[in-house]
Amino acid sequence: MREALPQEITMSHHIWNCSQAGALVASVLLGDVSGFGKALSSDNIVEPRRTPLIPGMEGVKKAAMEAGAFGCTISGAGPTAVAVTDNEETGREIGQRMVEAFLEHGKLKALAMVKK
């Protein structure tokens, strides 16, 4: 999936992604789960290029956010999708919605796991 990535990026995308990397680190240090989720799902370089290559991923991210996730993204080139929440029960609901969305939008079977 590296072929999907641009050879060059704009300065504005570089600045944005660097700022979000800083926000990600700060949220970990502060224990800010909501900020962590927001920073994790704010990539403007890689995720927009790889998401269309994963069947149903746009619908999965939307389903996760509607179910209460603080953020949702793909892990590397996939096949893992990650959502962030601060509640195990909510995490199970988010996971179930993501599994359903993968089947509905991407015709893919998926498995949800909630990890702390």
N, C-alpha and C positions, 0 to 999 in steps of 0.2 A: 504494500500500500504506500510505500515511499514515493512511488511514481505520481501519486495524487497530490503530493505537496509541491508548492511553488519553489522554483529555484531561487527566487528573490522575493522579499516582502517589503511593504512600504514602511517608512519610518513610523507612521502613526500606528500601524499594527504592532510593530516591534515595541514601541513605547507602551502601548496598552497591555500587551502580554507581560512585559517586564513589571509593570505596576501591579498586575494581578498576581504575579509570582510573589511579590513583596506582601501583598494582601493575604495570600495563602499562608505564608510563614507567620505573619503577625497574628492571624486568626488561630493558628495552632498554639502559638505562645500565650495568647490571651484566653484560650479555651472557648473561642467564639465559633460554635458549630454552624450557625447561620452564615457568618462571614466566610467560613471555610467552604461551605456549599456554593455560595455565590461566586467566590474566586475560582473554585474548581471548574465551574461551568461557564466561564466567561472567555474562553479561548477564541481569538479571532483569526488564528492562522491554521492550525491543524484540524480542529474539529469540523469547521465548515467544509473542508475538503474531503474528510473521511466519512462524515455522517451519511452522505448520499450513497456510499458504497456498502453500507450496512442496511439491509432491507428492514424497513419499518422503524429505524432509529429516531427519526423526527417525531413520529407518533409516540414512541416509547418515552422520549424526554418530556413531551407534553403531558403524557399520562402521569409520569412521576411527579412533575411539578404540580399538577392539579390534585394529586393525592397528598400533597403536603411536603414534598421534598424541598430542602433548602437549595439543592443543586443537583444536576445530573449531567454526566458526561460519559464518553467512551474511554476505555483504558487502552492507551496506545493505539494500535491499529485495530483493536477489537480482539476477540469477540465479546469482551466483557463490558457491560454497561454498569456504571456506578451511580448510586443516588445517596444523598446525605440527609440524615435526620437525627434528632436527638432523643428519639423515643422508639423502643423496640417494637411496640404494637403498631405504631405508625409505619415503621420500617417494613413490617410484614405486609401491611396494606399497600404500601408503595411497591414492594416487590411483586405482589399479586397483580397489580395494575400494569406493571411493566411486562410481566409474562403475558398477560392478556393482549397488550398492545403489540408485542412482537408477533403473536399469532395472527391478530387481526390485520395489522398493517404490513407485516413482512412475511407472513406465512411461515414463521420460524417457531420451533419449539424452544422454550427457554426454561431455566431453573433459577429460582430466586433464593438467595441466602442473606440472612441478616447477621452482620458481624459487628462487634464492638471494637 
